[in-house]
Amino acid sequence: MDVKRLNRQSERNPGSKLALNWRVLGLLNLYRVLVPLVLVSLYSLGGGRRGLAESPGLFFAAGGFYLGFALFSVLLVRKRLGSAKRPWM
């Protein structure tokens, strides 16, 4: 059996389990992007000035880092770099 050929065929079928896995990763990345945006916007609107963070600079840095990580994850999933199509495997 040619495993590479089977992988390519399963990716084209929208009902396959592999396509479902990629859709789930896409939804997870949407959540990853929305969480830091919502937290930073709520903090900057004044909702959490007292109890949310002791150090606003650290809070914004962590939010920015997490947003950058989320956007990088979106790019990886869009390019499907995490798939089993790597030539060295």
C-alpha positions in Angstrom: 0.0 0.0 0.0 1.1 3.5 -0.8 0.6 5.5 2.4 1.3 8.9 0.8 -1.4 8.3 -1.8 -3.9 7.3 0.9 -3.1 10.4 2.9 -3.7 12.6 -0.1 -7.0 10.9 -0.9 -8.3 11.2 2.6 -7.5 14.9 2.8 -9.6 15.6 -0.3 -12.7 14.0 1.2 -14.5 16.6 3.3 -16.2 13.9 5.4 -13.0 12.1 6.4 -11.6 12.0 9.9 -8.5 13.9 8.9 -10.7 16.8 7.6 -12.6 16.8 10.9 -9.3 17.0 12.8 -8.2 20.1 10.8 -11.6 21.7 11.4 -11.3 21.1 15.2 -7.8 22.7 15.1 -9.3 25.7 13.2 -11.9 26.2 15.9 -9.2 25.9 18.6 -7.2 28.6 16.9 -10.2 30.8 16.7 -10.6 30.4 20.5 -6.9 31.1 20.9 -7.2 34.4 19.0 -10.3 35.6 20.7 -9.2 35.0 24.3 -6.3 37.5 24.4 -8.3 40.0 22.4 -11.3 39.9 24.8 -9.1 39.9 28.0 -7.0 42.9 26.9 -10.0 44.8 25.6 -11.9 44.2 28.9 -8.8 45.3 30.9 -8.3 48.4 28.8 -12.0 49.4 29.1 -11.5 49.6 32.9 -13.4 46.4 34.0 -10.5 44.8 35.7 -8.2 47.5 37.0 -8.1 46.3 40.6 -8.3 42.5 40.7 -7.2 41.2 37.3 -3.5 42.1 37.2 -1.1 43.7 39.6 1.3 44.7 36.8 -0.5 46.1 33.7 2.7 45.9 31.6 3.2 42.2 32.3 -0.5 41.6 31.6 -0.3 43.4 28.2 3.0 41.6 27.4 1.5 38.2 28.2 -1.7 39.0 26.2 0.5 40.1 23.2 2.6 37.1 23.4 -0.4 34.8 23.5 -2.0 36.6 20.6 1.2 36.2 18.6 1.3 32.5 19.4 -2.3 32.2 18.3 -1.7 33.9 15.0 1.4 31.7 14.4 -0.8 28.7 15.1 -3.4 29.9 12.6 -0.6 30.2 10.0 0.6 26.7 10.7 -2.8 25.2 10.5 -3.6 27.1 7.3 -0.4 25.8 5.7 -0.9 22.3 7.3 2.7 22.1 8.4 1.7 19.8 11.2 0.4 17.1 8.8 2.0 13.8 8.1 3.2 14.9 4.6 6.7 15.6 5.8 9.3 14.2 3.4 11.6 13.1 6.2 9.0 10.8 7.8 
